[in-house]
């Protein structure tokens, strides 16, 4: 059929070709523009970056920590007759929540500076020298729940009766972690188990940390001294300054010790926060010599000055000072 009308086919094809060409002419510039100039997404849409995690807060300055997940502060609490209130701060320095119990314990210091549970002391005369503060104290809360990186304050109140003899009384606040026992068998569940394989033993440690709380009633006195100063060697090859702090009066001492050689302003040995409690009259102390110190400063014949500086009632005041020559 189309062979019989060639002119008609040519005319029809020509019209189709011209129409198609017109469409391509109109469409091609737009396609080329889109390819030549892609949209700048940064100009109209803000660049999305991954959110950086906030750094974990640091424990409060002056806080102390043990093997557990909590810091407590201050490192010692002192309440005198002019005030009857105190506080104990707690800080969970981990990202996980924790449960803690706050209680009191009584401890006794030995002449070597060790603290032992008063309940384990069998010497009645030694026990009598420890004047405990437990009966004077009230605190709240007794149980604390802390989320990760969260802090809590424990409020303390002191009740002093008018007939309480003057002097210093001391106990120790203990913060003990409460372990999470979920996921194991309780005693009742273990007792009712139908098979021996369902019974097991799980040991869960309870970490704790303690700080002293000292209550001073009326006027108190203190006299400190230093004796038995010497330089000694230790098994690892280092050197130490060995000495004894003496104490007399009705209150404990607490301060810093520095050992300064003649002709220098820099100490060759130093230790912070050394206390001598009222149940002992002296405490033995060993202070490592700073490894980078010049050996001539502690060689035989060298002159040293030991200074015990108060960090309690009158911070900065010299409690005791003693010079000696290295034998």
BAFI-3210 file (N, C-alpha, C; in Angstrom, 3 decimals, decimal comma, padded with zeros to 6 digits):
// residues 327
n [1|2|3|4|5|6|7|8|9|10|11|12|13|14|15|16|17|18|19|20|21|22|23|24|25|26|27|28|29|30|31|32|33|34|35|36|37|38|39|40|41|42|43|44|45|46|47|48|49|50|51|52|53|54|55|56|57|58|59|60|61|62|63|64|65|66|67|68|69|70|71|72|73|74|75|76|77|78|79|80|81|82|83|84|85|86|87|88|89|90|91|92|93|94|95|96|97|98|99|100|101|102|103|104|105|106|107|108|109|110|111|112|113|114|115|116|117|118|119|120|121|122|123|124|125|126|127|128|129|130|131|132|133|134|135|136|137|138|139|140|141|142|143|144|145|146|147|148|149|150|151|152|153|154|155|156|157|158|159|160|161|162|163|164|165|166|167|168|169|170|171|172|173|174|175|176|177|178|179|180|181|182|183|184|185|186|187|188|189|190|191|192|193|194|195|196|197|198|199|200|201|202|203|204|205|206|207|208|209|210|211|212|213|214|215|216|217|218|219|220|221|222|223|224|225|226|227|228|229|230|231|232|233|234|235|236|237|238|239|240|241|242|243|244|245|246|247|248|249|250|251|252|253|254|255|256|257|258|259|260|261|262|263|264|265|266|267|268|269|270|271|272|273|274|275|276|277|278|279|280|281|282|283|284|285|286|287|288|289|290|291|292|293|294|295|296|297|298|299|300|301|302|303|304|305|306|307|308|309|310|311|312|313|314|315|316|317|318|319|320|321|322|323|324|325|326|327]
n.u [000,827|001,864|003,790|002,515|001,927|004,235|004,866|003,142|004,129|006,637|006,019|004,644|006,636|008,417|007,060|006,923|009,610|010,379|008,827|009,867|012,505|012,102|011,239|013,570|015,298|014,219|014,450|017,135|018,939|018,188|018,819|021,566|022,294|021,660|023,553|025,945|025,966|025,641|023,541|024,452|024,559|025,563|025,185|022,511|021,636|022,518|025,632|025,659|027,011|028,537|027,435|029,457|030,374|029,781|032,397|033,120|032,297|034,765|036,013|035,322|037,601|040,030|038,761|038,502|039,169|038,436|038,654|036,256|033,461|032,992|033,633|034,430|034,091|034,767|038,256|038,492|036,414|035,768|034,280|033,625|032,999|031,746|030,111|027,484|026,854|027,575|028,837|028,930|030,169|029,298|030,274|029,564|031,749|031,529|029,885|027,725|024,810|024,630|024,292|024,447|025,430|025,511|027,339|028,634|031,819|034,211|037,589|041,026|044,185|047,514|050,928|052,438|050,937|048,855|045,381|043,025|040,172|038,199|036,703|038,172|040,235|041,747|042,981|042,056|042,818|043,916|041,654|040,100|041,311|040,385|038,110|035,005|032,739|030,241|027,778|027,125|026,307|024,081|022,747|021,740|020,886|020,706|020,949|021,863|021,137|022,772|022,965|024,976|027,913|026,842|026,191|025,850|024,807|025,416|023,903|024,968|024,477|025,374|024,949|025,489|025,737|025,282|026,889|029,008|032,365|035,121|037,164|038,408|036,515|036,037|034,936|034,396|033,135|031,662|031,303|029,688|029,433|026,502|026,039|024,730|022,486|020,820|019,712|020,822|020,492|018,317|018,440|016,111|015,210|017,315|017,125|014,724|015,214|014,990|016,995|020,440|022,167|021,148|021,943|024,292|027,317|027,976|030,276|030,288|031,947|032,044|032,743|034,261|034,785|036,329|036,218|037,552|035,553|035,660|034,889|035,102|035,026|034,620|037,602|040,647|043,936|047,292|050,493|053,280|056,068|059,299|061,370|064,075|065,281|066,546|068,462|067,690|068,174|066,261|064,912|064,651|066,696|066,423|066,239|065,118|063,616|063,481|061,473|059,951|056,878|055,827|053,156|051,124|048,513|044,991|043,889|044,077|046,785|047,346|048,851|051,433|054,615|057,885|061,167|063,988|067,051|070,138|071,056|069,304|066,063|064,217|062,457|063,800|062,337|058,922|055,640|052,096|049,311|049,527|048,463|048,115|046,430|044,436|044,645|047,202|050,581|052,724|053,893|055,327|057,025|057,835|059,450|059,810|062,774|062,992|063,620|065,170|066,664|069,649|072,348|074,216|072,836|071,790|073,868|076,437|077,047|075,581|073,311|070,009|066,636|063,633|060,249|057,101|054,000|050,979|047,715|045,148|043,791|045,098|046,043|049,182|050,696|053,643|053,961|055,958|059,533|062,684|066,192|068,844|071,874|073,061|074,091]
n.v [-001,200|001,217|001,434|002,173|004,785|006,747|009,442|010,326|008,978|010,150|012,782|012,508|011,410|013,481|015,493|014,319|014,097|016,779|017,703|016,151|017,080|019,697|019,345|018,250|020,389|022,242|020,849|020,160|022,391|022,749|020,283|020,254|022,463|021,564|019,567|020,958|022,793|021,757|021,603|023,517|022,137|022,788|025,475|025,938|024,067|023,290|021,806|018,557|017,344|014,794|014,517|015,424|013,704|015,029|015,928|013,944|015,084|016,272|014,850|016,523|019,010|018,110|015,817|012,366|008,982|005,464|001,993|001,703|003,182|005,789|009,123|010,993|013,951|016,669|015,641|015,341|016,080|018,713|019,891|022,452|024,119|026,481|025,987|023,821|022,266|020,293|018,816|016,170|015,394|013,500|011,798|010,185|008,859|007,405|006,223|004,669|003,969|003,990|002,537|003,471|003,145|005,069|005,272|005,076|004,478|003,374|003,995|003,305|004,876|003,737|003,863|003,717|004,948|003,577|002,775|001,047|-001,065|-000,187|-002,029|-004,337|-004,096|-005,269|-004,339|-002,735|-000,302|001,057|001,247|002,951|005,379|006,397|008,689|008,578|009,914|009,179|009,161|011,803|012,615|013,205|012,380|012,788|011,942|008,364|006,484|006,512|007,086|007,320|008,618|008,116|010,143|011,915|013,994|014,219|015,556|014,886|015,733|016,860|016,933|018,130|017,293|018,530|018,007|020,024|019,162|017,808|016,836|019,036|018,835|016,628|014,716|011,819|010,109|007,977|008,581|006,329|005,366|003,028|000,892|-000,525|-003,609|-004,691|-007,160|-008,377|-010,848|-013,153|-016,142|-016,011|-016,738|-018,105|-018,934|-020,573|-022,544|-023,721|-024,874|-027,359|-028,844|-029,632|-028,276|-025,749|-024,266|-022,040|-020,309|-016,956|-014,433|-011,187|-008,187|-005,502|-002,311|000,317|003,542|005,789|008,737|010,871|012,333|015,011|016,297|019,092|020,219|022,973|024,738|023,713|022,229|022,031|020,683|020,173|018,204|017,197|014,363|011,891|012,028|010,937|009,659|007,027|003,925|002,172|-001,006|-000,855|000,692|003,401|006,436|007,500|009,869|009,427|009,884|011,012|012,218|014,078|014,498|016,443|017,420|018,334|017,998|016,699|016,683|017,985|018,234|019,363|018,059|019,104|018,645|020,445|021,243|022,801|025,852|025,714|026,319|024,530|021,624|018,378|016,251|015,569|015,529|015,413|016,208|014,841|013,323|013,190|011,502|011,864|009,653|008,733|009,567|009,934|009,550|007,566|008,395|008,006|009,434|009,503|010,424|012,791|011,556|013,038|014,743|016,447|014,464|015,499|016,982|015,293|013,809|012,445|014,567|016,666|019,377|019,553|020,779|020,141|020,751|021,030|021,866|023,493|022,455|022,808|024,063|026,581|027,238|027,100|027,893|027,145|024,095|022,488|022,472|021,367|021,062|019,118|017,229|015,147|011,963]
n.w [000,000|000,899|-000,970|-003,221|-002,793|-002,620|-002,324|-000,376|001,915|002,164|002,735|005,146|006,830|006,798|008,160|010,707|011,402|011,516|013,624|015,754|015,781|016,588|019,198|020,356|020,051|021,817|024,214|024,602|025,400|028,131|029,273|028,894|030,450|032,952|033,237|033,021|035,060|037,990|040,928|043,776|046,674|049,147|049,421|049,858|051,723|055,011|055,917|057,242|060,107|062,139|065,428|068,124|071,072|074,351|076,576|079,474|082,759|085,091|088,176|091,302|092,546|094,951|095,754|096,790|095,860|095,617|094,924|093,696|091,897|092,640|093,696|096,614|098,577|100,853|101,495|104,177|106,961|109,067|111,928|114,102|117,298|116,504|114,421|113,353|111,246|108,352|105,290|102,873|099,790|096,886|093,908|090,984|088,880|086,556|083,534|084,086|086,117|089,753|093,056|096,467|099,874|102,832|105,694|109,094|110,564|113,018|113,673|114,501|114,851|114,352|115,588|113,334|111,470|110,322|109,817|111,641|112,148|114,866|116,240|116,092|117,830|120,678|122,934|125,715|126,874|124,702|123,062|124,602|124,257|121,895|120,915|119,894|117,381|116,612|118,061|118,067|115,610|112,860|109,703|106,279|102,927|103,793|101,899|098,519|095,121|092,092|088,880|085,884|085,946|087,796|090,678|094,284|097,413|100,789|103,720|106,891|110,398|113,607|116,950|120,029|123,387|126,342|128,472|127,400|127,463|126,649|123,679|121,063|118,803|116,792|113,888|110,992|107,840|105,646|102,317|100,524|097,795|096,380|095,088|091,902|091,894|090,148|087,832|088,825|090,873|093,652|097,212|097,946|095,437|094,687|096,674|096,005|093,595|091,039|089,989|090,407|088,789|088,547|090,683|091,968|092,911|093,411|093,635|094,671|094,727|097,147|096,961|098,826|100,365|102,643|104,683|107,225|109,819|111,901|115,018|116,959|120,223|122,265|123,410|121,962|122,058|120,691|120,237|118,254|117,110|115,748|115,298|115,364|112,813|109,719|106,894|104,750|102,941|100,453|099,266|096,433|095,608|095,919|097,939|101,170|103,434|106,771|109,627|112,740|113,813|116,541|118,915|121,058|123,300|122,895|120,409|117,027|114,604|111,315|108,236|105,892|104,863|104,214|102,992|102,977|101,481|102,582|101,071|098,948|097,549|096,807|097,730|098,523|099,198|099,774|101,173|101,284|103,384|106,019|108,891|112,469|114,773|117,796|119,463|119,399|120,299|118,741|115,343|112,867|109,871|106,447|103,746|100,334|098,577|096,021|092,819|090,906|092,386|093,393|094,367|096,162|097,977|099,874|100,744|102,927|105,640|104,611|105,139|106,259|106,395|107,967|107,599|109,024|108,088|108,862|107,766|108,582|111,201|111,116|108,233|106,610|108,759|110,607|112,086|113,158|113,103|112,103|112,031|110,634|110,298|107,779|108,728]
ca.u [000,000|002,718|004,574|001,699|001,833|005,533|004,868|002,463|005,059|007,710|005,470|004,335|007,896|009,031|006,377|007,317|011,007|010,456|008,262|010,855|013,651|011,716|011,228|014,954|015,908|013,721|014,858|018,587|019,609|017,916|019,615|022,970|022,467|021,668|024,812|027,084|025,937|024,900|023,129|025,379|023,757|026,107|024,748|021,127|021,400|023,688|026,338|025,344|028,184|028,225|027,509|030,539|029,912|030,314|033,356|032,601|032,765|035,862|035,696|035,606|038,954|040,172|038,020|039,285|038,491|038,990|038,612|034,927|033,114|032,512|034,541|033,800|034,829|036,229|039,007|038,234|035,376|036,040|033,198|033,984|031,896|031,087|029,167|026,911|026,445|028,622|028,332|029,788|029,801|029,529|030,264|029,718|032,603|031,356|028,678|026,670|024,204|025,116|023,590|025,448|025,010|026,369|027,319|029,744|032,684|035,187|038,910|042,105|045,485|048,679|052,099|052,962|050,029|047,803|044,059|042,431|038,827|038,231|036,077|039,148|041,262|041,462|043,585|041,036|043,414|044,033|040,292|039,592|041,908|039,655|036,835|034,207|031,765|029,015|026,570|026,888|026,064|022,903|023,000|020,696|020,262|021,534|021,066|021,916|021,182|023,403|023,139|026,346|028,417|025,936|026,689|024,845|025,321|024,901|023,885|025,380|024,176|026,028|024,234|026,436|025,073|026,035|027,818|030,031|033,698|035,817|038,157|038,177|035,819|036,225|034,481|034,708|032,015|031,962|030,394|029,863|028,608|025,561|026,146|023,525|022,369|019,836|020,223|021,296|019,521|018,218|018,536|014,859|015,179|018,283|016,620|013,620|015,609|014,747|018,213|021,654|022,828|020,596|022,470|025,676|027,845|028,464|030,933|030,163|032,659|031,417|033,818|033,918|035,808|036,006|036,913|037,289|034,783|036,204|034,063|035,860|034,154|035,361|038,957|041,561|045,353|048,159|051,932|053,884|057,521|059,934|062,552|064,572|065,471|067,669|068,347|067,806|068,037|065,159|065,351|064,706|067,859|066,148|066,512|063,972|063,828|062,711|061,319|058,813|056,127|055,283|051,939|050,608|047,362|043,653|043,415|044,987|047,505|047,182|049,611|052,356|056,021|058,863|062,568|064,682|068,502|070,788|071,489|068,307|064,686|063,376|062,574|064,233|061,307|057,716|054,431|050,968|048,197|049,933|047,753|048,412|045,194|044,601|044,919|048,636|051,429|053,727|053,675|056,506|056,766|058,918|059,181|060,796|063,516|062,676|064,738|066,009|067,386|071,113|072,807|075,010|071,946|071,501|075,069|076,926|077,464|074,646|072,395|068,621|065,629|062,317|059,202|055,741|053,155|049,563|046,682|043,930|043,268|045,740|046,822|050,399|051,491|054,601|053,683|057,238|060,656|063,860|067,351|069,744|072,968|073,043|075,252]
ca.v [000,000|002,395|001,512|002,797|006,242|007,174|010,855|010,465|008,523|011,145|013,972|012,160|011,291|014,806|016,222|013,707|014,462|018,202|017,833|015,585|017,989|020,868|018,932|018,094|021,719|022,866|020,115|020,017|023,400|022,526|019,152|020,682|023,363|020,762|018,849|021,869|023,547|021,024|022,426|023,612|021,811|023,415|026,867|026,024|023,130|023,224|020,530|017,792|016,693|013,893|015,190|014,938|013,538|015,981|015,289|013,636|016,045|015,812|014,812|017,792|019,179|017,717|014,600|011,134|007,840|004,166|001,049|001,707|004,134|007,024|010,037|011,743|015,163|016,832|014,483|015,271|017,012|019,223|020,731|022,927|024,625|027,630|025,519|022,511|021,648|019,922|018,131|015,222|015,322|012,244|011,972|008,946|009,259|006,504|006,473|003,760|004,346|003,246|002,644|003,595|003,287|005,976|004,898|005,496|003,459|003,903|003,453|003,744|005,035|003,178|004,751|003,672|005,690|002,724|002,863|-000,267|-001,031|-000,151|-003,251|-005,429|-003,787|-005,972|-003,598|-001,826|001,019|001,691|001,566|004,068|006,636|006,851|009,342|008,481|010,997|008,635|009,547|013,240|012,907|012,823|012,697|012,417|010,621|007,217|005,690|007,434|006,554|008,298|008,308|008,329|011,525|012,731|014,287|014,279|016,061|014,317|016,795|016,365|017,821|017,734|017,608|018,533|018,270|021,018|018,559|017,043|017,369|019,607|017,977|016,234|013,447|011,460|008,874|007,975|008,342|005,320|005,255|001,659|000,609|-001,634|-004,295|-005,083|-008,604|-008,880|-011,813|-014,362|-016,834|-015,642|-017,902|-018,849|-019,586|-021,664|-023,604|-024,377|-025,363|-028,778|-029,512|-029,100|-027,383|-024,404|-023,616|-021,625|-019,326|-015,758|-013,506|-009,818|-007,287|-004,238|-001,347|001,427|004,552|006,487|009,973|011,173|013,510|015,431|017,270|019,698|020,831|023,890|025,082|022,574|022,605|021,141|020,927|019,180|018,198|016,258|013,713|010,679|012,301|010,242|009,244|005,576|003,325|001,231|-002,116|-000,557|001,527|004,800|006,968|008,082|010,590|008,788|010,783|010,779|013,406|013,969|015,287|016,579|018,322|017,754|017,842|016,057|017,560|017,638|019,204|018,943|017,996|019,373|018,511|021,427|021,243|024,104|026,412|025,501|026,620|023,430|020,441|017,115|015,280|016,295|014,719|016,262|015,634|013,885|013,572|012,420|011,564|012,094|008,427|008,453|010,713|010,078|008,776|007,410|008,774|007,829|010,266|009,229|011,547|012,984|010,930|013,983|015,623|016,356|013,628|016,237|017,571|014,342|013,023|012,567|015,922|017,675|019,940|019,550|021,336|019,513|021,695|020,486|023,053|023,228|022,562|022,529|025,216|027,796|026,809|027,860|028,089|026,071|023,329|022,038|022,679|020,732|020,944|018,018|016,958|013,739|011,288]
ca.w [000,000|000,933|-002,223|-004,251|-002,525|-002,066|-001,940|000,919|002,967|002,349|003,405|006,539|007,564|006,940|009,244|011,989|011,682|011,894|014,984|016,680|015,849|017,400|020,610|020,789|020,173|023,045|025,417|024,728|026,240|029,547|029,717|028,948|031,592|034,175|033,322|033,130|036,324|039,011|042,064|044,899|047,847|050,347|049,511|050,305|052,818|055,886|055,939|058,433|060,683|063,225|066,723|068,965|072,454|075,319|077,468|080,805|083,757|085,921|089,596|091,984|093,074|096,341|096,064|096,916|095,265|095,940|093,824|093,129|090,841|093,234|094,387|097,691|098,924|100,897|101,961|105,614|107,385|110,411|112,446|115,432|118,098|115,902|113,412|113,670|109,991|107,411|104,098|102,187|098,384|096,181|092,457|090,215|087,757|085,426|082,737|084,537|087,400|090,913|094,333|097,517|101,262|103,596|107,101|109,945|111,143|113,964|113,367|115,388|114,198|115,032|115,534|111,961|110,610|109,784|110,420|111,811|112,700|116,331|116,755|116,105|118,830|121,942|124,037|126,231|127,095|123,382|122,616|125,390|123,790|120,706|121,271|118,672|117,168|116,047|118,811|117,889|114,195|112,088|108,301|105,327|103,019|104,137|100,667|097,391|093,760|091,220|087,465|085,445|085,995|088,621|092,019|095,355|098,679|102,024|104,730|108,203|111,521|114,848|118,188|121,142|124,666|127,127|129,421|126,700|127,758|125,483|123,045|119,682|118,612|115,383|113,255|109,566|106,933|104,636|101,172|100,049|096,628|096,488|093,800|091,187|092,013|089,202|086,868|089,478|091,709|095,047|098,084|097,841|094,135|094,701|097,538|095,333|092,270|090,852|089,551|091,008|087,845|088,667|091,879|091,800|093,840|092,721|094,563|094,182|095,643|097,540|097,133|099,701|100,618|103,889|105,045|108,638|110,236|113,188|115,746|118,048|121,217|123,122|123,000|121,850|122,019|119,933|120,144|117,370|117,036|114,824|115,875|114,700|111,389|109,108|105,494|104,667|101,616|100,284|098,411|094,997|095,334|096,202|099,264|101,867|104,683|107,836|110,767|113,615|114,242|117,893|119,110|122,424|123,342|122,814|119,035|116,082|113,675|109,903|107,449|104,843|105,266|103,158|103,398|102,147|101,739|102,720|099,807|097,900|097,929|096,362|098,598|097,920|099,563|100,162|101,273|101,640|104,146|107,042|110,135|113,680|115,535|119,236|120,223|119,385|120,630|117,695|114,129|112,030|108,484|105,488|102,572|099,277|098,006|094,607|092,082|090,177|093,314|093,361|095,493|097,143|098,977|100,947|101,016|104,300|106,001|104,089|106,139|105,811|107,291|107,799|108,017|109,099|107,937|109,159|106,735|109,331|111,941|110,596|107,076|106,351|109,976|110,841|113,283|113,685|112,208|112,684|111,165|110,983|109,381|107,374|109,330]
c.u [000,860|003,558|003,805|001,613|003,129|005,551|004,229|003,376|006,130|007,200|005,199|005,598|008,548|008,398|006,807|008,756|011,130|009,916|009,264|012,058|013,339|011,730|012,660|015,634|015,482|014,281|016,360|019,247|019,384|018,744|021,083|023,242|022,522|022,974|025,986|027,131|025,102|024,611|024,175|024,586|024,262|025,621|023,342|020,820|022,637|024,310|026,065|026,587|027,741|028,426|028,615|030,043|030,553|031,292|032,749|033,135|033,853|035,415|036,043|037,029|038,982|039,422|038,969|038,471|039,180|038,949|037,247|034,727|032,659|033,673|033,765|034,707|034,065|036,917|038,941|037,238|035,674|034,908|033,573|032,769|031,156|030,096|028,678|026,487|027,668|028,008|029,404|029,303|030,154|029,439|030,508|030,482|032,525|030,088|027,500|026,093|024,739|024,275|024,640|024,778|026,015|026,231|028,539|030,532|033,669|036,518|039,941|043,400|046,570|049,855|052,778|052,051|048,935|046,489|043,450|041,052|038,893|037,657|037,056|040,237|040,865|042,043|042,594|041,584|043,537|042,652|039,762|040,158|041,202|038,308|035,993|033,153|030,412|027,753|026,218|026,334|024,706|023,168|021,859|021,136|021,247|021,775|020,956|021,946|021,723|023,425|024,600|026,711|027,492|026,512|025,530|025,525|024,624|025,016|024,112|025,034|024,807|025,181|025,190|025,684|025,920|027,081|028,908|031,406|034,355|036,861|037,750|037,566|035,864|035,564|034,818|033,446|032,471|030,881|030,683|028,910|027,724|025,572|024,784|023,455|021,340|020,485|020,754|020,200|019,522|018,343|017,289|014,784|016,141|017,780|015,507|013,960|015,427|015,974|019,424|022,328|022,312|021,127|023,928|026,066|028,401|029,024|030,913|030,886|031,846|032,545|033,340|035,086|035,361|036,809|036,597|036,375|035,179|035,304|034,879|034,922|035,006|036,736|039,830|042,992|046,140|049,592|052,540|055,399|058,004|061,161|062,936|064,747|066,717|067,377|068,573|067,643|066,868|065,586|065,457|065,866|067,656|066,491|065,229|064,457|062,908|062,669|060,103|058,185|055,595|054,080|051,552|049,455|046,060|043,093|044,490|045,717|047,273|047,915|050,537|053,786|056,903|060,263|063,396|066,172|069,035|071,273|070,509|066,924|063,729|063,546|063,073|063,252|060,109|056,535|053,313|049,979|048,578|049,250|048,244|047,202|045,456|044,898|046,388|049,408|052,551|053,380|054,945|056,135|058,021|058,558|060,231|061,477|063,223|063,860|065,669|066,799|068,891|071,590|073,605|074,144|071,589|072,674|075,502|077,473|076,536|073,690|070,997|067,727|064,288|061,276|057,844|054,782|051,685|048,690|045,321|043,393|043,802|046,616|048,020|051,259|052,408|054,279|054,970|058,302|061,906|064,972|068,192|070,797|072,971|074,256|076,018]
c.v [001,249|002,555|002,208|004,282|006,736|008,625|011,082|010,051|009,562|012,357|013,702|012,057|012,640|015,570|015,660|014,103|015,895|018,421|017,314|016,494|019,202|020,543|018,827|019,430|022,391|022,188|020,146|021,103|023,177|021,364|019,525|021,583|022,576|020,007|019,779|022,583|022,799|021,921|022,375|023,385|022,499|024,835|026,986|025,131|023,056|021,834|019,815|017,056|015,812|014,604|014,564|014,809|014,553|015,271|015,056|014,646|015,436|015,747|016,141|017,824|018,800|016,462|013,415|009,995|006,565|003,269|001,046|002,801|005,478|007,805|010,719|012,903|015,937|015,585|014,326|016,366|017,416|020,171|021,136|023,536|025,788|027,229|024,131|021,759|021,344|019,213|017,206|015,115|013,970|012,494|010,623|009,271|008,285|006,875|005,623|004,222|003,483|003,507|002,616|003,725|004,167|005,630|005,404|004,284|004,147|003,198|004,042|003,821|004,384|004,144|004,711|004,391|004,849|002,949|001,472|-000,113|-001,105|-001,436|-004,416|-005,235|-004,442|-005,258|-002,537|-000,417|001,766|002,087|002,809|005,406|007,200|007,414|009,441|009,575|010,488|009,094|011,024|013,578|012,403|013,211|012,183|012,828|009,553|006,320|006,654|006,645|007,640|007,784|008,540|009,801|012,453|012,873|014,382|014,777|015,366|015,386|016,193|017,406|017,247|018,195|017,439|018,891|019,224|020,412|017,719|017,648|017,953|018,648|017,630|014,836|013,117|010,133|008,973|007,683|007,358|005,326|003,908|001,411|-000,602|-002,364|-004,620|-006,609|-009,195|-009,863|-013,077|-014,992|-016,249|-016,900|-018,765|-019,599|-020,758|-022,837|-024,384|-024,923|-026,863|-029,535|-028,843|-028,107|-025,961|-023,637|-023,271|-020,628|-018,161|-014,803|-012,115|-008,890|-006,033|-003,260|-000,203|002,376|005,360|007,775|010,278|012,379|013,805|016,507|017,785|020,490|021,706|024,205|023,831|023,082|021,581|021,633|019,802|019,300|017,168|015,668|012,502|010,879|011,587|009,975|007,739|005,122|002,352|000,168|-001,790|000,354|002,996|005,177|007,547|008,913|009,949|009,719|010,368|012,116|013,150|014,900|015,283|017,571|017,575|017,675|017,198|017,111|017,064|018,692|018,545|018,986|018,233|019,267|019,359|021,410|022,665|024,574|026,199|025,855|025,483|022,221|019,230|015,989|016,053|015,332|015,627|015,479|014,552|014,253|012,684|012,570|011,543|010,833|008,051|009,733|010,904|009,168|008,751|007,676|008,522|008,556|009,967|010,513|011,609|012,479|011,916|014,917|015,378|015,548|014,389|016,812|016,594|013,391|013,244|013,970|017,013|018,119|020,064|020,182|020,685|020,452|021,006|021,674|022,693|023,375|022,279|023,793|026,522|027,424|027,722|028,073|026,888|025,391|022,857|022,219|022,109|020,670|019,753|017,847|015,467|013,035|010,453]
c.w [000,000|-000,321|-003,326|-004,025|-001,898|-001,641|-000,604|002,071|003,223|003,072|004,875|007,363|007,786|008,079|010,605|012,372|012,139|013,301|016,018|016,829|016,700|018,881|021,131|020,964|021,448|024,284|025,636|025,560|027,723|030,075|029,834|030,136|032,889|034,332|033,561|034,461|037,346|040,207|043,160|046,182|049,105|050,508|050,065|051,491|053,691|055,862|057,252|058,908|061,830|064,551|067,568|070,398|073,379|076,234|078,838|081,811|084,636|087,371|090,253|092,529|094,542|096,720|096,149|096,339|095,692|094,725|093,132|092,106|091,384|093,853|095,501|098,090|100,000|101,441|103,476|105,979|108,819|110,797|113,860|116,122|117,479|114,819|113,786|112,412|109,131|106,224|103,544|100,748|097,791|094,688|091,790|088,943|086,572|084,667|083,189|085,865|088,528|092,137|095,445|098,882|101,996|105,068|107,825|110,405|112,074|113,732|114,320|114,590|115,045|114,905|114,165|110,984|109,989|110,535|110,462|112,446|114,222|116,923|116,823|117,154|120,149|123,160|124,523|126,455|125,771|122,857|123,328|124,924|122,557|121,147|119,997|118,619|116,703|116,736|118,628|116,510|113,714|110,638|107,433|103,919|103,463|102,923|099,483|096,086|092,845|089,786|087,088|085,415|086,771|090,027|093,000|096,620|099,838|103,108|106,115|109,266|112,784|116,029|119,358|122,412|125,489|128,054|128,745|126,991|126,508|124,950|121,625|119,626|117,113|115,047|111,774|108,772|105,862|103,568|100,515|098,889|096,888|095,145|093,214|091,172|091,062|088,236|087,488|090,302|093,111|095,891|097,977|096,522|094,081|095,531|096,868|093,975|092,191|090,421|090,152|090,090|087,938|089,848|091,648|092,858|093,045|093,765|093,953|095,155|095,946|097,852|098,025|099,870|101,834|104,007|106,505|108,790|111,675|113,778|116,919|118,946|122,131|122,551|122,998|121,703|121,215|120,008|119,316|117,392|116,032|115,486|115,015|113,200|110,877|107,641|105,440|103,229|101,615|099,281|096,930|094,623|095,608|097,630|099,852|103,045|105,713|109,043|111,593|113,988|115,652|118,034|120,580|122,383|123,113|121,400|118,174|115,261|112,258|109,088|106,457|105,361|104,049|103,747|102,444|102,474|101,881|101,354|098,668|098,443|097,587|097,273|097,828|098,260|100,089|100,203|101,798|102,500|105,129|108,359|111,262|114,593|117,040|120,032|120,219|119,694|119,625|116,523|113,308|110,571|107,655|104,204|101,507|098,802|096,509|093,771|091,389|091,093|093,233|094,572|096,543|098,257|100,097|101,195|102,469|104,544|105,482|105,187|105,536|106,871|106,953|108,392|107,928|109,160|108,094|107,915|107,359|109,980|111,389|109,416|106,820|107,571|110,186|112,165|113,963|112,633|112,866|111,640|111,602|109,899|109,077|107,934|108,285]
res [x|x|x|x|x|x|x|x|x|x|x|x|x|x|x|x|x|x|x|x|x|x|x|x|x|x|x|x|x|x|x|x|x|x|x|x|x|x|x|x|x|x|x|x|x|x|x|x|x|x|x|x|x|x|x|x|x|x|x|x|x|x|x|x|x|x|x|x|x|x|x|x|x|x|x|x|x|x|x|x|x|x|x|x|x|x|x|x|x|x|x|x|x|x|x|x|x|x|x|x|x|x|x|x|x|x|x|x|x|x|x|x|x|x|x|x|x|x|x|x|x|x|x|x|x|x|x|x|x|x|x|x|x|x|x|x|x|x|x|x|x|x|x|x|x|x|x|x|x|x|x|x|x|x|x|x|x|x|x|x|x|x|x|x|x|x|x|x|x|x|x|x|x|x|x|x|x|x|x|x|x|x|x|x|x|x|x|x|x|x|x|x|x|x|x|x|x|x|x|x|x|x|x|x|x|x|x|x|x|x|x|x|x|x|x|x|x|x|x|x|x|x|x|x|x|x|x|x|x|x|x|x|x|x|x|x|x|x|x|x|x|x|x|x|x|x|x|x|x|x|x|x|x|x|x|x|x|x|x|x|x|x|x|x|x|x|x|x|x|x|x|x|x|x|x|x|x|x|x|x|x|x|x|x|x|x|x|x|x|x|x|x|x|x|x|x|x|x|x|x|x|x|x|x|x|x|x|x|x|x|x|x|x|x|x|x|x|x|x|x|x|x|x|x|x|x|x]
***
